[in-house]
Amino acid sequence: MDAKNELFLELRDTEWPFTGVDHDRMIVRAIVFDDAKRLYFVRAVRNDEFGAATLIETSGGGVEPGEDLVTAIRRELKEELGADVDVLGKIGVVSDYYNLIRRHNLNNYYLCRVRSFGERHLTDDEIDRFHLSVLMLRFEDAVREYERRTDSPLGRLIAARELPVLRRAMELLDAGL
């Protein structure tokens, strides 16, 4: 994938009032697919400061100190999906905000092909607070699921961030990447 064709989006949080940013978070996320073009996501069921919601989201998370982005995405996919992947390239970056927690996110998205699945290694929060589970969906079903989950403020923020990336990833896959 060519760096000059990477997607870049700058999104604002219109769900909660902006009161400033007190921290940035470097994040890696992936559109994960298999040879049959099935896509893999995580479902979160949460009830926290963002409200009660059931969400779909790409797998990923924060980059640890000293970790490069590709190492971070491989680690996150192994933890959340149990997936060993080939990282095919970077789709792009989405800069967005969670005003409620005064955070600016830099989401680095990658396109990854599954090699194999094994054991997941979730954190206590991912198990107890977010009740993470794996979703396997076709593209059209994934779009519908994101749209269904816009019934909550956090669901709307996530869909605004992820649907453009998902559509770009499918363009790349349809082009024979």
Secondary structure, DSSP 8 states (H G I E B T S, - for coil): --GGG-EEEE----SS------EEEEEEEEEEE-TT--EEEEEEEEEETTEEEEEEE-EEEE--TT--HHHHHHHHHHHHH-EEEEEEEEEEEEEEEEGGGTEEEEEEEEEEEEEEE------HHHHHTS--EEEEE-HHHHHHHHHHGGGSHHHHHHHHHHHHHHHHHHHHHHTT-
